[in-house]
Amino acid sequence: MKINPNISAGAIQRYNHVIRQTKTGETASTGSGQTQDRVELSAEGLQFSEMVKAARNASDFSTEKVDAIRQSIQDGTYQMSSPAVSQKIIEENQYER
């Protein structure tokens, strides 16, 4: 299974916020106590949540490294090895066949 790396951090944060609200029983309400919004997660959404948790708890995951790379991309100073990227593309295409 491939995980799409293009998911923005903001989307994940919003998703986690909804999960926290669901677990604690919080809801958005109007002034009259009526529920305004309701969220139900599909099995795929729950599975995605578990994968995000597992990735965050993985011992080889470094938020500092990710933040440093993100900052260098924003600064325009990120450099990558073209041969390494090419090799990775070739390796991944071999597994898909």
URCOR-V687321 format. One record per pair of residues at least 12 apart in sequence whose C-alpha atoms are under 10 Angstrom apart, sorted by the first residue. I is the first residue (numbers start at 1). J is the second residue. D is the distance in whole Angstrom. If there is no record, write none. Layout:
BEGIN
I|J|D, I|J|D
END
This chain:
BEGIN
3|48|10, 3|51|9, 12|49|9, 12|52|9, 15|45|9, 15|49|8, 16|49|8, 16|52|9, 16|53|10, 18|38|10, 18|39|8, 18|40|10, 18|41|10, 19|39|9, 19|40|10, 19|41|9, 19|46|9, 19|49|9, 21|39|10, 22|38|9, 22|39|8, 22|40|9, 22|41|10, 27|39|9
END
